[in-house]
Amino acid sequence: MTTFRRIAVPALAAMALISGCSSESGTAATPPPAASSSAPAIPTVTASQEPQATEAVEEPTATEAPEVVADAGPNETDKTFAATLITHNLQAYDLTGLAGTAAGDQWVRDFAAEIRAAREPEVETLKGWLAEWGVEPLERGKPMPGLISDKDMADLAGSAGAAFDERFVALMIQHQKGALALAEEETAGGEYGPGVQMANAIIESGQKHLKELQKYQKSLK
């Protein structure tokens, strides 16, 4: 009997130990429960459903009036140009006036008439400017570009026919170059708009007339 008890007790203890290990091993192997499927799904937003940025709309602004710039007043160059040119043109009157009666060639008569007609409106305009500015014209006989001396004028007045034509053309070339020099000074330094415009017109027509005179002069030789 004693022998059976000693054998049975250790056997029972061993079985209990095995049972406990088996129980712990089974618990550790059990997989964790799956995540709940009840969580709300995140909606997918397509490109067409994305909110668009609102473009800023420019408000109409009041139309600004253009800035009005007053014409610049005359500077010393403008005043000198006008005061000298009017006296220069008066000498052109003297030259072309003689051609009307003393020229031998009709071309000379026609050319003189064209020059006189072009100078007349210039003189009237220059008179108005000088009166407005309180400036006196250059005294006749004072040095200026293209000035014809009193002796040359007297010699021209004492000639007629072909001799007059030759002298007239030579003096008109000198006079025309003087007008171009005055106009070029004005365009370079003048600030008075109408004065600069007149100077540009003189340069354009003066170059044409100068070429015509030089061409005619060559034909006389």
C-alpha positions as CSV (number, residue, x, y, z in Angstrom):
1,M,0.0,0.0,0.0
2,T,2.7,2.3,0.9
3,T,4.4,1.8,-2.4
4,F,1.2,2.7,-4.4
5,R,0.7,6.0,-2.7
6,R,4.3,7.2,-3.4
7,I,3.8,6.4,-7.0
8,A,0.3,7.8,-7.4
9,V,1.0,11.2,-5.9
10,P,3.9,12.1,-8.1
11,A,2.0,10.9,-11.1
12,L,-1.0,13.1,-10.2
13,A,1.3,16.1,-9.7
14,A,2.9,15.6,-13.1
15,M,-0.4,15.4,-14.8
16,A,-1.5,18.7,-13.2
17,L,1.7,20.4,-14.3
18,I,1.2,19.2,-17.8
19,S,-2.4,20.4,-17.8
20,G,-1.4,23.8,-16.6
21,C,1.3,24.3,-19.2
22,S,-1.1,23.1,-21.8
23,S,-3.6,25.7,-20.6
24,E,-1.0,28.6,-20.7
25,S,0.2,27.5,-24.1
26,G,-3.3,27.6,-25.6
27,T,-4.0,31.1,-24.2
28,A,-0.9,32.6,-25.8
29,A,-1.6,31.2,-29.2
30,T,-5.0,32.7,-29.5
31,P,-4.9,35.5,-32.2
32,P,-6.1,39.1,-31.2
33,P,-9.5,40.1,-32.3
34,A,-9.8,41.8,-35.7
35,A,-10.2,45.6,-35.8
36,S,-13.8,46.7,-35.6
37,S,-15.3,47.3,-39.0
38,S,-17.7,49.9,-37.6
39,A,-15.3,52.9,-38.0
40,P,-16.6,55.5,-40.6
41,A,-15.0,55.4,-44.0
42,I,-13.1,58.5,-45.3
43,P,-14.9,59.8,-48.4
44,T,-12.8,60.2,-51.5
45,V,-12.9,63.7,-53.2
46,T,-12.5,63.9,-56.9
47,A,-10.8,66.8,-58.8
48,S,-14.2,68.1,-60.0
49,Q,-15.5,68.1,-56.4
50,E,-12.5,70.1,-54.9
51,P,-13.4,73.7,-54.0
52,Q,-11.9,76.1,-56.5
53,A,-10.1,79.3,-55.5
54,T,-12.2,82.3,-56.2
55,E,-10.4,84.7,-58.6
56,A,-10.2,88.3,-57.4
57,V,-12.3,90.5,-59.6
58,E,-10.7,93.8,-60.4
59,E,-13.0,96.7,-59.8
60,P,-13.1,99.2,-62.5
61,T,-11.1,102.3,-61.7
62,A,-11.9,105.8,-62.7
63,T,-10.4,106.8,-66.0
64,E,-7.5,109.2,-65.3
65,A,-7.4,112.3,-67.4
66,P,-4.3,112.5,-69.6
67,E,-1.7,114.9,-68.2
68,V,-1.7,118.1,-70.1
69,V,1.8,119.5,-70.8
70,A,1.9,123.1,-71.7
71,D,4.2,124.1,-74.6
72,A,7.6,125.2,-73.4
73,G,8.1,128.9,-73.6
74,P,10.9,130.4,-75.7
75,N,14.5,130.2,-74.5
76,E,17.3,132.5,-75.6
77,T,18.0,130.3,-78.6
78,D,14.4,130.7,-79.8
79,K,14.4,134.5,-79.3
80,T,17.7,134.8,-81.2
81,F,16.4,132.6,-84.0
82,A,13.3,134.7,-84.4
83,A,15.0,138.1,-84.1
84,T,17.7,137.1,-86.6
85,L,15.5,135.2,-89.1
86,I,13.1,138.1,-89.6
87,T,15.9,140.4,-90.6
88,H,17.4,137.7,-92.7
89,N,14.1,137.2,-94.5
90,L,13.8,141.0,-95.1
91,Q,17.1,140.8,-97.0
92,A,15.6,138.0,-99.1
93,Y,12.8,140.5,-100.0
94,D,15.4,142.9,-101.3
95,L,17.1,140.2,-103.4
96,T,14.0,138.7,-104.9
97,G,12.5,142.1,-105.5
98,L,15.4,143.1,-107.8
99,A,15.0,139.8,-109.7
100,G,11.5,140.7,-110.7
101,T,12.7,143.5,-113.0
102,A,16.4,142.9,-113.7
103,A,16.6,139.1,-114.2
104,G,17.3,138.0,-117.8
105,D,16.3,134.3,-117.4
106,Q,12.7,133.3,-116.6
107,W,13.9,130.6,-114.3
108,V,15.5,133.2,-112.1
109,R,12.3,135.2,-112.0
110,D,10.2,132.2,-111.1
111,F,12.7,131.1,-108.5
112,A,12.8,134.6,-106.9
113,A,8.9,134.6,-106.8
114,E,8.9,131.2,-105.1
115,I,11.3,132.3,-102.4
116,R,9.5,135.5,-101.7
117,A,6.1,133.7,-101.4
118,A,7.7,131.3,-98.8
119,R,9.2,134.1,-96.7
120,E,6.1,136.3,-96.4
121,P,4.2,134.1,-94.0
122,E,7.3,133.4,-92.0
123,V,7.8,137.2,-91.5
124,E,4.3,137.6,-90.3
125,T,4.6,134.8,-87.8
126,L,7.9,136.0,-86.6
127,K,6.5,139.5,-86.0
128,G,3.8,138.0,-83.8
129,W,6.3,136.0,-81.7
130,L,8.6,139.0,-81.2
131,A,5.8,141.2,-80.2
132,E,4.5,138.6,-77.7
133,W,8.0,138.1,-76.2
134,G,8.9,141.8,-76.2
135,V,12.0,141.1,-78.4
136,E,13.2,143.5,-81.0
137,P,14.3,142.3,-84.5
138,L,18.1,142.2,-85.2
139,E,19.1,145.5,-86.6
140,R,19.7,145.4,-90.4
141,G,23.3,145.2,-91.3
142,K,24.3,143.5,-88.1
143,P,26.4,140.3,-88.5
144,M,24.4,137.1,-89.2
145,P,24.8,133.9,-91.2
146,G,24.5,134.5,-94.9
147,L,24.5,138.3,-94.6
148,I,24.8,140.1,-98.0
149,S,27.0,143.2,-97.7
150,D,25.7,146.6,-98.8
151,K,28.3,146.6,-101.6
152,D,27.2,143.3,-103.0
153,M,23.6,144.5,-102.9
154,A,24.6,147.7,-104.8
155,D,26.4,145.7,-107.4
156,L,23.4,143.4,-107.9
157,A,21.1,146.4,-108.2
158,G,23.3,147.9,-110.9
159,S,23.3,144.9,-113.1
160,A,20.8,143.4,-115.4
161,G,20.2,140.4,-117.7
162,A,22.7,137.6,-117.7
163,A,25.1,139.5,-115.4
164,F,22.3,139.9,-112.9
165,D,21.3,136.3,-113.1
166,E,24.9,135.1,-112.3
167,R,25.3,137.5,-109.4
168,F,21.8,136.8,-108.0
169,V,22.4,133.0,-108.0
170,A,25.7,133.4,-106.2
171,L,24.3,135.7,-103.6
172,M,21.2,133.5,-103.1
173,I,23.4,130.5,-102.5
174,Q,25.2,132.4,-99.8
175,H,21.9,133.7,-98.3
176,Q,20.3,130.2,-98.4
177,K,23.3,128.7,-96.5
178,G,22.8,131.3,-93.9
179,A,19.1,130.4,-93.5
180,L,20.1,126.7,-93.0
181,A,22.6,127.6,-90.4
182,L,20.1,129.6,-88.4
183,A,17.5,126.8,-88.6
184,E,20.1,124.2,-87.5
185,E,20.9,126.3,-84.5
186,E,17.3,126.5,-83.6
187,T,16.7,122.7,-83.9
188,A,19.8,122.1,-81.8
189,G,19.0,124.4,-78.9
190,G,15.5,125.8,-79.2
191,E,12.6,124.7,-76.9
192,Y,9.7,126.6,-78.4
193,G,7.7,124.1,-80.3
194,P,6.5,126.3,-83.2
195,G,10.0,127.8,-83.6
196,V,11.5,124.3,-83.9
197,Q,8.8,123.3,-86.4
198,M,9.5,126.4,-88.5
199,A,13.3,125.6,-88.4
200,N,12.7,122.0,-89.6
201,A,10.5,123.3,-92.5
202,I,13.3,125.8,-93.4
203,I,15.9,123.0,-93.5
204,E,13.7,120.8,-95.7
205,S,12.8,123.5,-98.2
206,G,16.2,125.2,-98.0
207,Q,18.2,122.1,-98.9
208,K,15.9,121.7,-101.9
209,H,16.4,125.3,-103.0
210,L,20.1,125.2,-102.5
211,K,20.4,122.2,-104.8
212,E,18.4,124.0,-107.5
213,L,20.6,127.1,-107.3
214,Q,23.8,125.1,-107.5
215,K,22.5,123.2,-110.4
216,Y,21.5,126.4,-112.2
217,Q,24.9,128.0,-111.4
218,K,26.7,125.1,-113.0
219,S,24.6,125.6,-116.2
220,L,25.9,129.1,-116.5
221,K,29.5,128.0,-116.9
